[in-house]
Amino acid sequence: MASSFLFLNSDAKILDLIRKGDDEGLVMLYEANRRPILSFVTRNNGSHDDAEDLLQEALIILWERVRTNRYEHNARLGTFIYATVKNLWLRRLARLRRESPADIEESTGHIESASALDIMVESEEARIVHEALDELGEPCKSLLVLFYWEEKTMEQIAAALNFANAQTAKSKKYQCKKALQKIVESRM
């Protein structure tokens, strides 16, 4: 029987599929994340095969966490996959350097620094951000969640939060983001 539940975003649909044991959720995640993962790994001295292996490993990690109720949806699934691949790749590079330093040049390329979304995936920082969002209150909390996690447009946010227009929503988002940064910085 088909579900008539209307999903708010693709992450909710994918999580529902995984919880039901439907591999289609993994296929959707694989297709959505293949290019950014391939780009990251190859920019950081990996091969296409390395990228494929890491992506599959990250998908398995996510699958197991969701199926055992150990996954906390603190960020977009793509962010979780990217951060997981990044951590796995950095560990693999470190292990390779320890095992055969003569085979790996010291100037192997630049590993890109963590983005704000990557940092949020880490549990302590995520806890701080969630507490700061709660402290920030409404409408800022809803606005930032709609923009950064649900990837809504300013027009959609303006309609959802009853702002006059998209420009008002954009201005409010800027104010809310600055206020959130101030709270987070004071706690770190």
N, C-alpha and C positions, 0 to 999 in steps of 0.2 A: 504494500500500500504506500503510495507516494505521500510524503509529508507536505502539508499545506502551510507549514511554518514559513513565514517570510523572514529571510535572514537580513540583518542590518548591513553586513559586509561579508566579503569572501572568507575572512578568517573564521567567522562564526559558522559558516557553512562547512568549511574544511574541518574544524574541530568536531562538529556534529557527525560528519562522515567517519572520522577517525574513531570517535567513541562508539559508533555502530559497527566498526570493523571493516568499513568499506575502503578498499585501496584507492578509490577515485580521489580521495582527499590527498593522498601522497602524490598521485599523478599531477594534480593541480599545483601542489607545492613545488614539485620537481620542475614543472614547466615554467612557473613564475620565478624561480630562483636560479635556474641553470645559468643564464647569462651573467648575472652579477657575481656568482660564485666562480665561474670560469674566468671572468675578468680579474677578480681579486687574486686567485691562485696563480694565474699565469703572469700577472704583474709582479708577483713575489716569488719568482723562480720555480714555479710548479708547472706541471704538464696538464694537458687536457684530461689524461687518465687520473692524475692526482685530484683534480677538481671534481670529476665524476665520483670518485671513491669517497671524497670528503662530503659531498652533497648527500650521497646515499647514507653515509654514516650519521650525518646530522638528522636526516629524515627518520632513521631508525630510532635515534635518541628521542626525538619529539614523539614519535608513535608510542614508544614504551612509556614515556612520561604521561601522555594523555590517557592511554589505556589503563594505567595504574593509579590514576588520579593524583599524580605528583607534578603536573604541569600547572603553573600559575600564569595566567594570561596577562602579563604586565606590559607587553609591547606587541607590535604586529608580529605575526608568525614569520614573515620574511626577515625581520630583525633578529628573531631568535635563531633562525637557520644561519644567517650571515655570521652572527656572533659565535655560534657553535663551530662553524667551519673555520672561522678565524682562530679560535682557541685551539682547535685540533691541529690546524696547520702550523701555528707557532710552536706547539709542543713537538710536532714531528720535525720541524726544522732544528729545534734545540737538541732533540735526540740524535739527529743526523750529525750535528756539529760535534757532539760528545763522542759518537761512535767512530767517525772518520773525518777529523778536522782537515786532513790533508786533501781530501776530495772536494771540499767545499771552500770556495774563496771567501775571504773575510768581507769583501765588498759584494755580497750576494744580492744587493738590491734593497730597496727601502720597504719595510713593512709599514703600511699606512697607520697613522695613529687612530685611536678609537674615536668614533663620532659620538655625539651626544646620545644617539639612540643605542649605540653599542654599550655605552657606559650604563644606561638605564637597565639593561638586561641583567647586569650584575646585581645580586640580591640586596646588598646593603644600600647601594645607591638607589635601587628601585624602591626600597622601603622609604628612604628619605624623600624621594620625589612624590610618592603616594601620600605621605603625611603632609608634605608641603601643598599638594593639590587640595587636600582636605582643608588645610588651614586657609588656603586662598579663597575657598568658598565659591558660591555661584555668583554670576554666570561664568566666571573664569574657568572653573573646573570643567564644566560641560563644553565650553568653547575649545579649550585646549585638547580635550579628549576627542572631540569631533574632528578637529583639524589634524592632529598628529597621529592618532591611532586609527580613526575611522576614515581618514583622508577625504573629508568632505570639502567641497568648494566653499568659498566665502558666501556665495549666494545661498547655498544649502544651509550653512550655519546661520546666516541672517534670518532665514525663514524659520528654522528650528527654534531659535532663541528669541524670536520676535524683535529683531533689530530693524531699524529703518531701511537699511540697504547693506550691500556687500562692503561698501567703504567703511561704514560704521563698524561692521564685524571685524574688518581688517585692523582698524584703529584699536578696537578693544582687545584683539588678539595680541597686538604689540604690547599694550599696557599689561595684560595678564602675563605674558611671557616674561617681561621684565620683572614683575612682582614675584613670579615663581622663581626666577633665577636668584633674586635677592634672598628669598627664604632658603633655598637650597644652599647657596654659598654660605649663609650664616650657620648652617648645620654641618658643613663639611670641614 
